């Protein structure tokens, strides 16, 4: 029940959002979001293929 209440609170907090102009913004991420970003970078971004010229991380190869 706690997770559902937290999810509902996040959904309510996201209502009424506004569009921001392009620019640099500070971002605060929850620990689970940081883990997800780092896992994806470790799997797809931080490897020796880029050094060998075999792929670039944004290309997904």
C-alpha distance (Angstrom), angle and dihedral (degrees) to the residues before:
residue distance angle dihedral
X1 . . .
X2 3.80 . .
X3 3.80 92.3 .
X4 3.79 91.7 49.7
X5 3.80 91.6 50.6
X6 3.79 90.9 48.5
X7 3.81 91.7 48.9
X8 3.81 90.7 49.0
X9 3.81 90.8 50.0
X10 3.81 90.7 51.1
X11 3.79 91.0 49.4
X12 3.80 91.1 51.6
X13 3.81 91.1 47.3
X14 3.80 89.9 53.8
X15 3.80 93.6 56.1
X16 3.78 117.7 104.2
X17 3.78 95.6 25.9
X18 3.77 121.7 170.7
X19 3.78 130.3 -143.2
X20 3.79 113.7 -111.0
X21 3.77 125.0 -150.5
X22 3.81 117.3 -110.7
X23 3.77 112.7 -82.6
X24 3.77 145.8 101.8
X25 3.78 116.6 -55.9
X26 3.78 133.3 175.4
X27 3.78 112.0 -116.7
X28 3.79 128.1 -157.8
X29 3.79 112.8 -157.2
X30 3.76 130.4 -170.3
X31 3.80 115.8 -117.2
X32 3.82 92.2 -106.6
X33 3.81 90.3 55.1
X34 3.81 91.4 50.2
X35 3.80 90.1 50.6
X36 3.81 90.4 51.2
X37 3.82 92.8 50.5
X38 3.81 93.2 46.9
X39 3.80 92.8 46.9
X40 3.79 91.3 52.6
X41 3.79 92.0 47.2
X42 3.79 91.5 48.4
X43 3.80 92.0 50.6
X44 3.79 99.4 40.6
X45 3.79 109.4 13.6
X46 3.78 111.9 36.6
X47 3.77 105.4 56.8
X48 3.79 139.6 109.6
X49 3.80 95.3 -106.2
X50 3.80 91.6 82.7
X51 3.80 90.5 53.4
X52 3.79 90.2 52.2
X53 3.79 91.2 50.3
X54 3.79 91.5 -117.0
X55 3.77 96.2 122.7
X56 3.75 147.2 -6.7
X57 3.80 118.0 -130.1
X58 3.83 97.5 -126.3
X59 3.82 89.9 53.2
X60 3.81 89.6 63.4
X61 3.77 93.4 -134.9
